[in-house]
Amino acid sequence: MSSVREHYDNHLGPVYAWMVGGETSALARGDAEIGALDVAPRGGGIAVDLGAGFGMHAIALAERGFDVVAVDACSVLLDRLERLGQGRRIRIVRDDMQSFVDHLPGAPELVMCLGDTLTHLPDDSDVEALIEEIAGVMEPGGRFIATFRDYSQRLDGTRRFIPVRSDMDRNMTCFLEYSESHVLVHDILSERRGAEWATRVGAYRKLRLAPARFRSMLIARGFSVEQSSEPAGMVRFSSRLDHPGNPE
């Protein structure tokens, strides 16, 4: 089993753009997702993209006028972002998302953590600490928008095999193995090498973060919360900081 950073550096990073349908398609989808969220600079104009990857959402935020701090731990993905985001107001940061405060030029009015990034954190206490950090530095009235996959409900049998993408030269499938607090994700990648196929398997842990638990964490830190369901077991939380600091 690898750490999250090792798994992305050595296994997922090199094929991530392919996994999400290619750069052009992914950037268009990211732009549409940001457009649907109705976000625009209204305060200091700083937006933070946690788990920015190669810029699916960071580029769209910059094009809407934000000064973007794009945080990710994977060098392969950030190298792509540097190329794709050239000429835009994007500060690229290679670090863990828990350290994002160290790289802020000022108080953000928007923090986003989209995709299935939050479940990369080790446990619930780390999620709670991240929310506390966000609430502590965010502009009053700022927004924190997050999505993650709900692993709190176990899948069983063949439902634990999840097709990711396949084409004539590459196939990727995930297999999920559950423990009480985490799910071990096995990424099975097969690639054509001439007349033969080569298969690599990597595994890393994701947190079984319960949506109700996450919602309670946000409310405890002064956020008002809107929650919605998305395809493939994803949940989305759009929250606004109504009471800066710890309301308790």
FIDO-337813 format. One record per residue (C-alpha): residue number from 1; residue in one letter; x, y, z. Coordinates in nm, 3 decimals. Example, Ala and Ser with C-alpha at 12.3 -4.5 7.8 and 13.67 -1.06 7.14 Angstrom:
<site><num>1</num><residuo>a</residuo><east>1.230</east><north>-0.450</north><up>0.780</up></site>
<site><num>2</num><residuo>s</residuo><east>1.367</east><north>-0.106</north><up>0.714</up></site>
//
This chain:
<site><num>1</num><residuo>m</residuo><east>0.000</east><north>0.000</north><up>0.000</up></site>
<site><num>2</num><residuo>s</residuo><east>0.130</east><north>0.346</north><up>-0.094</up></site>
<site><num>3</num><residuo>s</residuo><east>0.073</east><north>0.686</north><up>0.059</up></site>
<site><num>4</num><residuo>v</residuo><east>-0.159</east><north>0.919</north><up>-0.135</up></site>
<site><num>5</num><residuo>r</residuo><east>0.137</east><north>1.119</north><up>-0.264</up></site>
<site><num>6</num><residuo>e</residuo><east>0.331</east><north>0.809</north><up>-0.372</up></site>
<site><num>7</num><residuo>h</residuo><east>0.024</east><north>0.662</north><up>-0.542</up></site>
<site><num>8</num><residuo>y</residuo><east>-0.034</east><north>0.975</north><up>-0.747</up></site>
<site><num>9</num><residuo>d</residuo><east>0.332</east><north>1.032</north><up>-0.830</up></site>
<site><num>10</num><residuo>n</residuo><east>0.392</east><north>0.675</north><up>-0.943</up></site>
<site><num>11</num><residuo>h</residuo><east>0.055</east><north>0.537</north><up>-1.054</up></site>
<site><num>12</num><residuo>l</residuo><east>-0.227</east><north>0.783</north><up>-1.116</up></site>
<site><num>13</num><residuo>g</residuo><east>-0.051</east><north>1.107</north><up>-1.205</up></site>
<site><num>14</num><residuo>p</residuo><east>0.086</east><north>0.996</north><up>-1.544</up></site>
<site><num>15</num><residuo>v</residuo><east>-0.256</east><north>0.871</north><up>-1.660</up></site>
<site><num>16</num><residuo>y</residuo><east>-0.486</east><north>1.108</north><up>-1.471</up></site>
<site><num>17</num><residuo>a</residuo><east>-0.571</east><north>1.330</north><up>-1.769</up></site>
<site><num>18</num><residuo>w</residuo><east>-0.663</east><north>1.018</north><up>-1.967</up></site>
<site><num>19</num><residuo>m</residuo><east>-0.874</east><north>0.889</north><up>-1.674</up></site>
<site><num>20</num><residuo>v</residuo><east>-1.092</east><north>1.201</north><up>-1.679</up></site>
<site><num>21</num><residuo>g</residuo><east>-1.141</east><north>1.199</north><up>-2.054</up></site>
<site><num>22</num><residuo>g</residuo><east>-0.842</east><north>1.402</north><up>-2.177</up></site>
<site><num>23</num><residuo>e</residuo><east>-0.730</east><north>1.757</north><up>-2.105</up></site>
<site><num>24</num><residuo>t</residuo><east>-0.967</east><north>1.936</north><up>-2.344</up></site>
<site><num>25</num><residuo>s</residuo><east>-1.276</east><north>1.752</north><up>-2.230</up></site>
<site><num>26</num><residuo>a</residuo><east>-1.184</east><north>1.780</north><up>-1.861</up></site>
<site><num>27</num><residuo>l</residuo><east>-1.118</east><north>2.155</north><up>-1.881</up></site>
<site><num>28</num><residuo>a</residuo><east>-1.451</east><north>2.210</north><up>-2.057</up></site>
<site><num>29</num><residuo>r</residuo><east>-1.629</east><north>2.005</north><up>-1.792</up></site>
<site><num>30</num><residuo>g</residuo><east>-1.450</east><north>2.195</north><up>-1.514</up></site>
<site><num>31</num><residuo>d</residuo><east>-1.552</east><north>2.526</north><up>-1.669</up></site>
<site><num>32</num><residuo>a</residuo><east>-1.915</east><north>2.411</north><up>-1.683</up></site>
<site><num>33</num><residuo>e</residuo><east>-1.903</east><north>2.297</north><up>-1.320</up></site>
<site><num>34</num><residuo>i</residuo><east>-1.764</east><north>2.632</north><up>-1.204</up></site>
<site><num>35</num><residuo>g</residuo><east>-2.023</east><north>2.813</north><up>-1.414</up></site>
<site><num>36</num><residuo>a</residuo><east>-2.304</east><north>2.617</north><up>-1.249</up></site>
<site><num>37</num><residuo>l</residuo><east>-2.179</east><north>2.717</north><up>-0.903</up></site>
<site><num>38</num><residuo>d</residuo><east>-2.231</east><north>3.088</north><up>-0.977</up></site>
<site><num>39</num><residuo>v</residuo><east>-1.902</east><north>3.208</north><up>-0.827</up></site>
<site><num>40</num><residuo>a</residuo><east>-1.738</east><north>3.541</north><up>-0.906</up></site>
<site><num>41</num><residuo>p</residuo><east>-1.499</east><north>3.770</north><up>-0.716</up></site>
<site><num>42</num><residuo>r</residuo><east>-1.691</east><north>3.990</north><up>-0.474</up></site>
<site><num>43</num><residuo>g</residuo><east>-1.432</east><north>4.061</north><up>-0.205</up></site>
<site><num>44</num><residuo>g</residuo><east>-1.055</east><north>4.032</north><up>-0.213</up></site>
<site><num>45</num><residuo>g</residuo><east>-1.071</east><north>3.799</north><up>-0.510</up></site>
<site><num>46</num><residuo>i</residuo><east>-0.856</east><north>3.517</north><up>-0.372</up></site>
<site><num>47</num><residuo>a</residuo><east>-0.972</east><north>3.161</north><up>-0.443</up></site>
<site><num>48</num><residuo>v</residuo><east>-0.804</east><north>2.843</north><up>-0.321</up></site>
<site><num>49</num><residuo>d</residuo><east>-0.831</east><north>2.518</north><up>-0.514</up></site>
<site><num>50</num><residuo>l</residuo><east>-0.736</east><north>2.225</north><up>-0.291</up></site>
<site><num>51</num><residuo>g</residuo><east>-0.634</east><north>1.921</north><up>-0.494</up></site>
<site><num>52</num><residuo>a</residuo><east>-0.607</east><north>2.134</north><up>-0.806</up></site>
<site><num>53</num><residuo>g</residuo><east>-0.456</east><north>1.862</north><up>-1.025</up></site>
<site><num>54</num><residuo>f</residuo><east>-0.384</east><north>1.990</north><up>-1.374</up></site>
<site><num>55</num><residuo>g</residuo><east>-0.629</east><north>2.278</north><up>-1.341</up></site>
<site><num>56</num><residuo>m</residuo><east>-0.978</east><north>2.154</north><up>-1.426</up></site>
<site><num>57</num><residuo>h</residuo><east>-1.124</east><north>2.415</north><up>-1.192</up></site>
<site><num>58</num><residuo>a</residuo><east>-0.831</east><north>2.648</north><up>-1.118</up></site>
<site><num>59</num><residuo>i</residuo><east>-0.817</east><north>2.767</north><up>-1.478</up></site>
<site><num>60</num><residuo>a</residuo><east>-1.192</east><north>2.830</north><up>-1.486</up></site>
<site><num>61</num><residuo>l</residuo><east>-1.168</east><north>3.029</north><up>-1.162</up></site>
<site><num>62</num><residuo>a</residuo><east>-0.882</east><north>3.240</north><up>-1.299</up></site>
<site><num>63</num><residuo>e</residuo><east>-1.079</east><north>3.311</north><up>-1.616</up></site>
<site><num>64</num><residuo>r</residuo><east>-1.361</east><north>3.447</north><up>-1.397</up></site>
<site><num>65</num><residuo>g</residuo><east>-1.127</east><north>3.698</north><up>-1.238</up></site>
<site><num>66</num><residuo>f</residuo><east>-1.002</east><north>3.520</north><up>-0.926</up></site>
<site><num>67</num><residuo>d</residuo><east>-0.643</east><north>3.519</north><up>-0.806</up></site>
<site><num>68</num><residuo>v</residuo><east>-0.609</east><north>3.143</north><up>-0.763</up></site>
<site><num>69</num><residuo>v</residuo><east>-0.390</east><north>2.949</north><up>-0.522</up></site>
<site><num>70</num><residuo>a</residuo><east>-0.376</east><north>2.599</north><up>-0.672</up></site>
<site><num>71</num><residuo>v</residuo><east>-0.257</east><north>2.339</north><up>-0.421</up></site>
<site><num>72</num><residuo>d</residuo><east>-0.166</east><north>1.980</north><up>-0.503</up></site>
<site><num>73</num><residuo>a</residuo><east>0.098</east><north>1.731</north><up>-0.394</up></site>
<site><num>74</num><residuo>c</residuo><east>0.154</east><north>1.566</north><up>-0.735</up></site>
<site><num>75</num><residuo>s</residuo><east>0.436</east><north>1.715</north><up>-0.943</up></site>
<site><num>76</num><residuo>v</residuo><east>0.320</east><north>1.543</north><up>-1.263</up></site>
<site><num>77</num><residuo>l</residuo><east>-0.020</east><north>1.711</north><up>-1.244</up></site>
<site><num>78</num><residuo>l</residuo><east>0.117</east><north>2.050</north><up>-1.144</up></site>
<site><num>79</num><residuo>d</residuo><east>0.359</east><north>2.045</north><up>-1.438</up></site>
<site><num>80</num><residuo>r</residuo><east>0.054</east><north>2.011</north><up>-1.663</up></site>
<site><num>81</num><residuo>l</residuo><east>-0.118</east><north>2.296</north><up>-1.480</up></site>
<site><num>82</num><residuo>e</residuo><east>0.184</east><north>2.518</north><up>-1.530</up></site>
<site><num>83</num><residuo>r</residuo><east>0.159</east><north>2.457</north><up>-1.904</up></site>
<site><num>84</num><residuo>l</residuo><east>-0.218</east><north>2.479</north><up>-1.936</up></site>
<site><num>85</num><residuo>g</residuo><east>-0.258</east><north>2.778</north><up>-1.703</up></site>
<site><num>86</num><residuo>q</residuo><east>0.022</east><north>2.984</north><up>-1.853</up></site>
<site><num>87</num><residuo>g</residuo><east>-0.055</east><north>3.358</north><up>-1.852</up></site>
<site><num>88</num><residuo>r</residuo><east>-0.331</east><north>3.329</north><up>-1.593</up></site>
<site><num>89</num><residuo>r</residuo><east>-0.327</east><north>3.447</north><up>-1.232</up></site>
<site><num>90</num><residuo>i</residuo><east>-0.261</east><north>3.110</north><up>-1.076</up></site>
<site><num>91</num><residuo>r</residuo><east>-0.013</east><north>3.055</north><up>-0.795</up></site>
<site><num>92</num><residuo>i</residuo><east>0.094</east><north>2.689</north><up>-0.818</up></site>
<site><num>93</num><residuo>v</residuo><east>0.179</east><north>2.525</north><up>-0.486</up></site>
<site><num>94</num><residuo>r</residuo><east>0.318</east><north>2.174</north><up>-0.441</up></site>
<site><num>95</num><residuo>d</residuo><east>0.219</east><north>2.082</north><up>-0.089</up></site>
<site><num>96</num><residuo>d</residuo><east>-0.037</east><north>1.890</north><up>0.112</up></site>
<site><num>97</num><residuo>m</residuo><east>-0.375</east><north>2.061</north><up>0.127</up></site>
<site><num>98</num><residuo>q</residuo><east>-0.351</east><north>2.077</north><up>0.507</up></site>
<site><num>99</num><residuo>s</residuo><east>-0.069</east><north>2.331</north><up>0.464</up></site>
<site><num>100</num><residuo>f</residuo><east>-0.255</east><north>2.566</north><up>0.229</up></site>
<site><num>101</num><residuo>v</residuo><east>-0.256</east><north>2.849</north><up>0.487</up></site>
<site><num>102</num><residuo>d</residuo><east>0.123</east><north>2.879</north><up>0.453</up></site>
<site><num>103</num><residuo>h</residuo><east>0.083</east><north>2.989</north><up>0.090</up></site>
<site><num>104</num><residuo>l</residuo><east>-0.198</east><north>3.245</north><up>0.108</up></site>
<site><num>105</num><residuo>p</residuo><east>-0.134</east><north>3.602</north><up>-0.014</up></site>
<site><num>106</num><residuo>g</residuo><east>-0.439</east><north>3.717</north><up>0.186</up></site>
<site><num>107</num><residuo>a</residuo><east>-0.778</east><north>3.606</north><up>0.312</up></site>
<site><num>108</num><residuo>p</residuo><east>-0.961</east><north>3.391</north><up>0.055</up></site>
<site><num>109</num><residuo>e</residuo><east>-1.323</east><north>3.455</north><up>-0.028</up></site>
<site><num>110</num><residuo>l</residuo><east>-1.358</east><north>3.110</north><up>-0.188</up></site>
<site><num>111</num><residuo>v</residuo><east>-1.210</east><north>2.772</north><up>-0.104</up></site>
<site><num>112</num><residuo>m</residuo><east>-1.289</east><north>2.471</north><up>-0.321</up></site>
<site><num>113</num><residuo>c</residuo><east>-1.206</east><north>2.104</north><up>-0.276</up></site>
<site><num>114</num><residuo>l</residuo><east>-1.373</east><north>1.923</north><up>-0.563</up></site>
<site><num>115</num><residuo>g</residuo><east>-1.352</east><north>1.569</north><up>-0.694</up></site>
<site><num>116</num><residuo>d</residuo><east>-1.281</east><north>1.303</north><up>-0.431</up></site>
<site><num>117</num><residuo>t</residuo><east>-0.996</east><north>1.490</north><up>-0.264</up></site>
<site><num>118</num><residuo>l</residuo><east>-1.120</east><north>1.524</north><up>0.095</up></site>
<site><num>119</num><residuo>t</residuo><east>-1.116</east><north>1.147</north><up>0.140</up></site>
<site><num>120</num><residuo>h</residuo><east>-0.738</east><north>1.156</north><up>0.095</up></site>
<site><num>121</num><residuo>l</residuo><east>-0.707</east><north>1.296</north><up>0.447</up></site>
<site><num>122</num><residuo>p</residuo><east>-0.602</east><north>1.037</north><up>0.708</up></site>
<site><num>123</num><residuo>d</residuo><east>-0.901</east><north>1.056</north><up>0.942</up></site>
<site><num>124</num><residuo>d</residuo><east>-1.200</east><north>1.262</north><up>1.056</up></site>
<site><num>125</num><residuo>s</residuo><east>-0.990</east><north>1.475</north><up>1.288</up></site>
<site><num>126</num><residuo>d</residuo><east>-0.782</east><north>1.593</north><up>0.990</up></site>
<site><num>127</num><residuo>v</residuo><east>-1.099</east><north>1.692</north><up>0.805</up></site>
<site><num>128</num><residuo>e</residuo><east>-1.216</east><north>1.882</north><up>1.111</up></site>
<site><num>129</num><residuo>a</residuo><east>-0.879</east><north>2.057</north><up>1.140</up></site>
<site><num>130</num><residuo>l</residuo><east>-0.893</east><north>2.158</north><up>0.773</up></site>
<site><num>131</num><residuo>i</residuo><east>-1.240</east><north>2.309</north><up>0.818</up></site>
<site><num>132</num><residuo>e</residuo><east>-1.115</east><north>2.498</north><up>1.124</up></site>
<site><num>133</num><residuo>e</residuo><east>-0.821</east><north>2.636</north><up>0.922</up></site>
<site><num>134</num><residuo>i</residuo><east>-1.052</east><north>2.746</north><up>0.641</up></site>
<site><num>135</num><residuo>a</residuo><east>-1.293</east><north>2.918</north><up>0.881</up></site>
<site><num>136</num><residuo>g</residuo><east>-1.001</east><north>3.088</north><up>1.054</up></site>
<site><num>137</num><residuo>v</residuo><east>-0.857</east><north>3.254</north><up>0.744</up></site>
<site><num>138</num><residuo>m</residuo><east>-1.160</east><north>3.306</north><up>0.519</up></site>
<site><num>139</num><residuo>e</residuo><east>-1.325</east><north>3.641</north><up>0.455</up></site>
<site><num>140</num><residuo>p</residuo><east>-1.656</east><north>3.683</north><up>0.642</up></site>
<site><num>141</num><residuo>g</residuo><east>-1.931</east><north>3.559</north><up>0.413</up></site>
<site><num>142</num><residuo>g</residuo><east>-1.681</east><north>3.350</north><up>0.214</up></site>
<site><num>143</num><residuo>r</residuo><east>-1.774</east><north>3.019</north><up>0.056</up></site>
<site><num>144</num><residuo>f</residuo><east>-1.632</east><north>2.671</north><up>0.098</up></site>
<site><num>145</num><residuo>i</residuo><east>-1.748</east><north>2.427</north><up>-0.169</up></site>
<site><num>146</num><residuo>a</residuo><east>-1.651</east><north>2.061</north><up>-0.142</up></site>
<site><num>147</num><residuo>t</residuo><east>-1.743</east><north>1.731</north><up>-0.300</up></site>
<site><num>148</num><residuo>f</residuo><east>-1.644</east><north>1.377</north><up>-0.210</up></site>
<site><num>149</num><residuo>r</residuo><east>-1.755</east><north>1.021</north><up>-0.268</up></site>
<site><num>150</num><residuo>d</residuo><east>-1.965</east><north>0.866</north><up>0.007</up></site>
<site><num>151</num><residuo>y</residuo><east>-1.784</east><north>0.549</north><up>0.111</up></site>
<site><num>152</num><residuo>s</residuo><east>-1.974</east><north>0.526</north><up>0.440</up></site>
<site><num>153</num><residuo>q</residuo><east>-2.212</east><north>0.271</north><up>0.285</up></site>
<site><num>154</num><residuo>r</residuo><east>-2.030</east><north>-0.051</north><up>0.194</up></site>
<site><num>155</num><residuo>l</residuo><east>-2.055</east><north>-0.199</north><up>-0.151</up></site>
<site><num>156</num><residuo>d</residuo><east>-2.043</east><north>-0.577</north><up>-0.164</up></site>
<site><num>157</num><residuo>g</residuo><east>-1.973</east><north>-0.854</north><up>-0.414</up></site>
<site><num>158</num><residuo>t</residuo><east>-1.900</east><north>-0.747</north><up>-0.770</up></site>
<site><num>159</num><residuo>r</residuo><east>-2.022</east><north>-0.393</north><up>-0.694</up></site>
<site><num>160</num><residuo>r</residuo><east>-1.677</east><north>-0.336</north><up>-0.542</up></site>
<site><num>161</num><residuo>f</residuo><east>-1.530</east><north>-0.345</north><up>-0.895</up></site>
<site><num>162</num><residuo>i</residuo><east>-1.570</east><north>0.001</north><up>-1.051</up></site>
<site><num>163</num><residuo>p</residuo><east>-1.480</east><north>0.061</north><up>-1.418</up></site>
<site><num>164</num><residuo>v</residuo><east>-1.296</east><north>0.390</north><up>-1.462</up></site>
<site><num>165</num><residuo>r</residuo><east>-1.217</east><north>0.411</north><up>-1.833</up></site>
<site><num>166</num><residuo>s</residuo><east>-1.106</east><north>0.190</north><up>-2.120</up></site>
<site><num>167</num><residuo>d</residuo><east>-1.002</east><north>0.229</north><up>-2.482</up></site>
<site><num>168</num><residuo>m</residuo><east>-0.809</east><north>0.025</north><up>-2.738</up></site>
<site><num>169</num><residuo>d</residuo><east>-0.478</east><north>0.070</north><up>-2.557</up></site>
<site><num>170</num><residuo>r</residuo><east>-0.559</east><north>0.114</north><up>-2.190</up></site>
<site><num>171</num><residuo>n</residuo><east>-0.803</east><north>-0.009</north><up>-1.929</up></site>
<site><num>172</num><residuo>m</residuo><east>-0.849</east><north>0.096</north><up>-1.568</up></site>
<site><num>173</num><residuo>t</residuo><east>-1.069</east><north>-0.058</north><up>-1.299</up></site>
<site><num>174</num><residuo>c</residuo><east>-1.086</east><north>0.007</north><up>-0.923</up></site>
<site><num>175</num><residuo>f</residuo><east>-1.150</east><north>-0.255</north><up>-0.656</up></site>
<site><num>176</num><residuo>l</residuo><east>-1.265</east><north>-0.148</north><up>-0.309</up></site>
<site><num>177</num><residuo>e</residuo><east>-1.173</east><north>-0.327</north><up>0.013</up></site>
<site><num>178</num><residuo>y</residuo><east>-1.340</east><north>-0.195</north><up>0.330</up></site>
<site><num>179</num><residuo>s</residuo><east>-1.223</east><north>-0.157</north><up>0.688</up></site>
<site><num>180</num><residuo>e</residuo><east>-1.416</east><north>0.016</north><up>0.965</up></site>
<site><num>181</num><residuo>s</residuo><east>-1.291</east><north>0.370</north><up>0.896</up></site>
<site><num>182</num><residuo>h</residuo><east>-1.127</east><north>0.349</north><up>0.553</up></site>
<site><num>183</num><residuo>v</residuo><east>-1.154</east><north>0.189</north><up>0.213</up></site>
<site><num>184</num><residuo>l</residuo><east>-0.848</east><north>0.047</north><up>0.039</up></site>
<site><num>185</num><residuo>v</residuo><east>-0.865</east><north>0.144</north><up>-0.327</up></site>
<site><num>186</num><residuo>h</residuo><east>-0.684</east><north>-0.090</north><up>-0.566</up></site>
<site><num>187</num><residuo>d</residuo><east>-0.625</east><north>0.079</north><up>-0.903</up></site>
<site><num>188</num><residuo>i</residuo><east>-0.575</east><north>-0.186</north><up>-1.172</up></site>
<site><num>189</num><residuo>l</residuo><east>-0.421</east><north>-0.038</north><up>-1.486</up></site>
<site><num>190</num><residuo>s</residuo><east>-0.360</east><north>-0.243</north><up>-1.801</up></site>
<site><num>191</num><residuo>e</residuo><east>-0.178</east><north>-0.091</north><up>-2.098</up></site>
<site><num>192</num><residuo>r</residuo><east>-0.098</east><north>-0.226</north><up>-2.443</up></site>
<site><num>193</num><residuo>r</residuo><east>0.275</east><north>-0.266</north><up>-2.507</up></site>
<site><num>194</num><residuo>g</residuo><east>0.306</east><north>-0.368</north><up>-2.869</up></site>
<site><num>195</num><residuo>a</residuo><east>0.137</east><north>-0.703</north><up>-2.912</up></site>
<site><num>196</num><residuo>e</residuo><east>0.107</east><north>-0.766</north><up>-2.537</up></site>
<site><num>197</num><residuo>w</residuo><east>-0.059</east><north>-0.612</north><up>-2.234</up></site>
<site><num>198</num><residuo>a</residuo><east>0.114</east><north>-0.504</north><up>-1.913</up></site>
<site><num>199</num><residuo>t</residuo><east>-0.079</east><north>-0.468</north><up>-1.587</up></site>
<site><num>200</num><residuo>r</residuo><east>0.015</east><north>-0.258</north><up>-1.285</up></site>
<site><num>201</num><residuo>v</residuo><east>-0.173</east><north>-0.251</north><up>-0.956</up></site>
<site><num>202</num><residuo>g</residuo><east>-0.141</east><north>0.019</north><up>-0.693</up></site>
<site><num>203</num><residuo>a</residuo><east>-0.336</east><north>0.066</north><up>-0.372</up></site>
<site><num>204</num><residuo>y</residuo><east>-0.397</east><north>0.350</north><up>-0.127</up></site>
<site><num>205</num><residuo>r</residuo><east>-0.642</east><north>0.433</north><up>0.151</up></site>
<site><num>206</num><residuo>k</residuo><east>-0.936</east><north>0.668</north><up>0.138</up></site>
<site><num>207</num><residuo>l</residuo><east>-1.140</east><north>0.790</north><up>0.431</up></site>
<site><num>208</num><residuo>r</residuo><east>-1.496</east><north>0.668</north><up>0.479</up></site>
<site><num>209</num><residuo>l</residuo><east>-1.617</east><north>1.019</north><up>0.553</up></site>
<site><num>210</num><residuo>a</residuo><east>-1.989</east><north>1.023</north><up>0.637</up></site>
<site><num>211</num><residuo>p</residuo><east>-2.181</east><north>1.315</north><up>0.484</up></site>
<site><num>212</num><residuo>a</residuo><east>-2.376</east><north>1.377</north><up>0.807</up></site>
<site><num>213</num><residuo>r</residuo><east>-2.049</east><north>1.396</north><up>1.001</up></site>
<site><num>214</num><residuo>f</residuo><east>-1.899</east><north>1.641</north><up>0.751</up></site>
<site><num>215</num><residuo>r</residuo><east>-2.210</east><north>1.859</north><up>0.762</up></site>
<site><num>216</num><residuo>s</residuo><east>-2.195</east><north>1.876</north><up>1.142</up></site>
<site><num>217</num><residuo>m</residuo><east>-1.828</east><north>1.979</north><up>1.125</up></site>
<site><num>218</num><residuo>l</residuo><east>-1.914</east><north>2.269</north><up>0.893</up></site>
<site><num>219</num><residuo>i</residuo><east>-2.204</east><north>2.390</north><up>1.108</up></site>
<site><num>220</num><residuo>a</residuo><east>-1.988</east><north>2.372</north><up>1.421</up></site>
<site><num>221</num><residuo>r</residuo><east>-1.742</east><north>2.615</north><up>1.259</up></site>
<site><num>222</num><residuo>g</residuo><east>-2.003</east><north>2.874</north><up>1.164</up></site>
<site><num>223</num><residuo>f</residuo><east>-2.095</east><north>2.767</north><up>0.811</up></site>
<site><num>224</num><residuo>s</residuo><east>-2.446</east><north>2.753</north><up>0.673</up></site>
<site><num>225</num><residuo>v</residuo><east>-2.468</east><north>2.446</north><up>0.451</up></site>
<site><num>226</num><residuo>e</residuo><east>-2.649</east><north>2.332</north><up>0.139</up></site>
<site><num>227</num><residuo>q</residuo><east>-2.605</east><north>1.963</north><up>0.056</up></site>
<site><num>228</num><residuo>s</residuo><east>-2.690</east><north>1.782</north><up>-0.267</up></site>
<site><num>229</num><residuo>s</residuo><east>-2.633</east><north>1.443</north><up>-0.427</up></site>
<site><num>230</num><residuo>e</residuo><east>-2.436</east><north>1.395</north><up>-0.749</up></site>
<site><num>231</num><residuo>p</residuo><east>-2.383</east><north>1.095</north><up>-0.979</up></site>
<site><num>232</num><residuo>a</residuo><east>-2.159</east><north>0.800</north><up>-0.886</up></site>
<site><num>233</num><residuo>g</residuo><east>-2.213</east><north>0.834</north><up>-0.512</up></site>
<site><num>234</num><residuo>m</residuo><east>-2.072</east><north>1.186</north><up>-0.489</up></site>
<site><num>235</num><residuo>v</residuo><east>-2.209</east><north>1.447</north><up>-0.250</up></site>
<site><num>236</num><residuo>r</residuo><east>-2.166</east><north>1.823</north><up>-0.274</up></site>
<site><num>237</num><residuo>f</residuo><east>-2.159</east><north>2.076</north><up>0.008</up></site>
<site><num>238</num><residuo>s</residuo><east>-2.190</east><north>2.447</north><up>-0.067</up></site>
<site><num>239</num><residuo>s</residuo><east>-2.131</east><north>2.636</north><up>0.256</up></site>
<site><num>240</num><residuo>r</residuo><east>-2.102</east><north>3.000</north><up>0.355</up></site>
<site><num>241</num><residuo>l</residuo><east>-1.918</east><north>3.137</north><up>0.658</up></site>
<site><num>242</num><residuo>d</residuo><east>-2.191</east><north>3.322</north><up>0.847</up></site>
<site><num>243</num><residuo>h</residuo><east>-2.014</east><north>3.328</north><up>1.186</up></site>
<site><num>244</num><residuo>p</residuo><east>-1.633</east><north>3.365</north><up>1.152</up></site>
<site><num>245</num><residuo>g</residuo><east>-1.428</east><north>3.183</north><up>1.410</up></site>
<site><num>246</num><residuo>n</residuo><east>-1.555</east><north>2.917</north><up>1.649</up></site>
<site><num>247</num><residuo>p</residuo><east>-1.921</east><north>2.986</north><up>1.733</up></site>
<site><num>248</num><residuo>e</residuo><east>-1.915</east><north>2.747</north><up>2.029</up></site>
//
